[in-house]
Amino acid sequence: MSENSEASGTPSSGTAPGGTAPGPQPEPLRFFGTTWVGHDGGYGLRRVAVTVGSLVAAVVSCFVLRFAYQGLEIAEVGSFVGMLVVLMFAVCSAIAFRKTWEGFTRRPADPAADDRLRGLKSIGFIGSLLAYFLRSFTEAPGEKLRRTEYETALAQYEKRRSSRTGNPAARKSAKGKRPGRR
């Protein structure tokens, strides 16, 4: 979430000098940009494209893994190695699915630990693709989390702005005046 604050001396015309509205700005989502805020700019078509694209990518990835497994069979590495490869991809895909799904609902408590799982999540990329596929049925993946953060930031910004309205010097002089004195 980024926040633009008005500099003193700039006119309050509703937009900041860079052409953006003052206050917090929505964080863009992958494939959606900031269209998730107002569900405009082809948001529906993007959701359909993400849903279909992630499913197609998962299916193609399964075929690639099947060819890799057939390569192991041709190399005659043995059933134990083949079983280990299948088990590794299954476990890594399950972990990648869970971590990707959690990433749509909350920020990681320990980003360093999440970074350490990057290799494991890339091995289980099919799980991440399936999580993306399932989540895109209800929303843009990560939209609920970003919307909550954005609305909270907007409410805090408006609260800060409303508490600073008016001229503080005028309020002090109005309070300090006694009746009958000029």
Residue pairs with C-beta under 8 A, 6 or more apart in sequence:
1 24
1 25
1 26
1 27
1 149
1 150
1 153
2 24
2 25
2 27
3 23
3 24
3 25
3 153
3 157
4 16
4 18
4 20
4 21
4 22
4 23
4 25
5 22
6 12
6 16
6 22
10 16
10 17
14 21
14 22
15 21
15 22
16 22
23 154
23 157
23 158
23 161
24 150
24 153
24 154
24 157
25 34
26 34
26 36
26 37
26 146
26 150
27 34
27 146
27 149
27 150
28 34
29 36
29 140
29 141
29 142
29 143
29 146
30 141
30 142
31 46
31 49
31 50
31 140
32 43
32 46
32 50
32 140
32 143
33 41
35 41
35 42
35 43
35 46
36 43
36 139
36 140
36 143
36 146
36 147
37 147
37 150
43 140
46 140
47 136
47 139
47 140
50 132
50 136
50 140
50 141
51 133
51 136
51 137
54 129
54 130
54 132
54 133
54 136
55 129
55 133
57 129
58 126
58 129
58 130
58 133
61 125
61 126
61 129
62 126
65 89
65 126
68 85
69 82
69 85
69 86
72 81
72 82
72 85
73 82
88 123
89 123
89 124
89 126
91 124
92 120
92 121
92 123
92 124
92 127
93 124
93 125
93 126
93 127
93 130
94 124
94 127
95 117
95 120
95 121
95 124
95 127
96 120
96 121
96 123
96 124
96 125
96 126
96 127
96 128
96 131
97 124
97 127
97 128
97 130
97 131
98 127
99 114
99 117
99 121
100 121
100 127
100 128
100 131
100 132
101 131
101 134
101 135
102 108
103 142
104 131
104 135
104 141
104 142
104 144
104 145
105 144
105 145
106 145
107 145
108 114
121 127
121 128
131 141
132 141
135 141
